[in-house]
Structures are given as C-alpha cells and as structure tokens.
Amino acid sequence: MPPSNQLAAPPEASPVLTAWEIPGLVHGFCGRIGGVSTGAFATFNLAEWVGDEADAVAENWRRWNARYPHLRVARLAQVHGKTVHPIDLAHDSKRREGDGMVTASAGIALGIFTADCVPILMVDAERRVAGALHAGWRGALAGIAGEGVRAMTGLGARTAAIRAALGPSIGSCCFEVDAALAADFATRVPGASTHTRAGKPGKAYLDLRAIIRDQLAREGLEFASIASLGPCTRCANDAYFSRRGNGGATSGLQMSFIGFAR
C-alpha cells in the first residue's frame, strides 16, 4: 500500500525514467500516459499553455503532486535559447523566459517541458546542486549545454562531479533537417559532423543527443557520467508526446524534473 498522502499511479501509467539513486534527490523523465487529458493532449499533459482543458491539466498536476509531495515546481517560458536562471526559495510561480534553471535550494523541483527536444537533467550530488535544461537544435547551436554547466559551477558545483542525463527526445532515426542546417552544425559545433548522416536530396539526419553529449564532455563532464535514457519520442509517440509524431501540430508536453527534497 502506498503512503496515505500519495496517489497510486494508474496501472497503465508510463514509468518515470530515472538515472541515479542519490539520497534526497528527486528526479525523472515523465511520459504521456497516466493522466486524464484527451485528444492531442492525451493523457498526462502538465502544460497549461498549449490549449488543453484547464480542469484536465489541474487533475494531472494533482496526480504529480501526490506522488512528489513537498516540492515546488519552477517552470519557464521556453524560447529555444540559452538563458539559464538560478532558482532559490524566493522563486515565485512566474515563468521566466529562458531554457534552463539551476538550484542549490532544497524543496524545489526544476521542470522542463518537451515534445521532441532534449531534456537535460544534471546534478552534483556532493554539493547538492541541480540543473535542468531544454535543448532543441536552436539551443544546442546556441550552446545551452555549456551555459548550464557554468551556471551550476556558479552555485558551487564542481564540473568533474556533475552527472547528466539526456531524456527521451527525437532520435537520429527521425530527426531530418535541411542539409544547410546540418552544415551549420558541422561548422559551429565541433564534432557535429560525426553525428550527421545524409538523407534524401537536400536533407540530413542529426543525432541531437550525441551532439549535446559531446558538448557536455567538452565542458569538462566525464564522458561516462553522461547518460542517455529512453527512446526516440517520434518512434514511441504512444508513450511520449512528439510534435513531429503529431504532424507538427500542437500536442501535449511531458515534464522532466529534478531537485533535492527538504
């Protein structure tokens, strides 16, 4: 029996993928199953700003809060850039514009929302500093991975001690882009060409998670400390929201989160 202050996940709920077992750390990559939203937002959409029914989103949040009590979730107005905000206990519910957050305060969960872009969770377990980043191709080109690492060290983390996990996101099997964009990556991001393969004329495929993994390693993270979890979101569109899987139309968003409990 679960504790009385927790809600048992529905039997059909997607497992929350986790990367580490660290005392006090609460983190995970949510899937799309286990909520009450319908249509393009079915079923565990936690984003109020995508057009879903307010009552459905509120119920989904009630379920999340029941499973992870005593955590305040900080969220962003994500813009595909590289701004990373430090978050502390004075944080209000305002969604600041940016694509990353870091914190050294217990009781806060940093929430990142995606539907093909790469969610990045990071932690220095000893210094108890956590970070969460939203990295699409624009953010990867802008260098959000490095900005996130520097923001964590600004709160006292040690680069060599930071562990990172890249969550479910579109894979190289499905991330087809214009050949010109692939060439831009090859020019601006060292090593990106090794994670590119030719597509049909005028197109190419990028392995965005591999590109970001290399960026994190170049910032000083140990390569073995960078994990890649979960499937391609487009291939697994039944378990994860995917804009490409939805034909480019609006869809729900899954949340990835990290923080230290009090």
Secondary structure, DSSP 8 states (H G I E B T S, - for coil): ---TTS----TT----B-----TTEEEEE--S-SS---GGGTTT---TTSS--HHHHHHHHHHHHHHSTT-EEE-EE--SS--EEEE-TT--S--EESSEEEE--TTEEEEEEESSSEEEEEEETTTTEEEEEEE-HHHHHHTHHHHHHHHHHHTT--GGG-EEEE-SB--TTT-EEEHHHHHHHHHHSTTGGGGEEE-STTEEEE-HHHHHHHHHHHTT--GGGEEE-S-BTTTTTTTS--TTTTTTS----EEEEEEE--
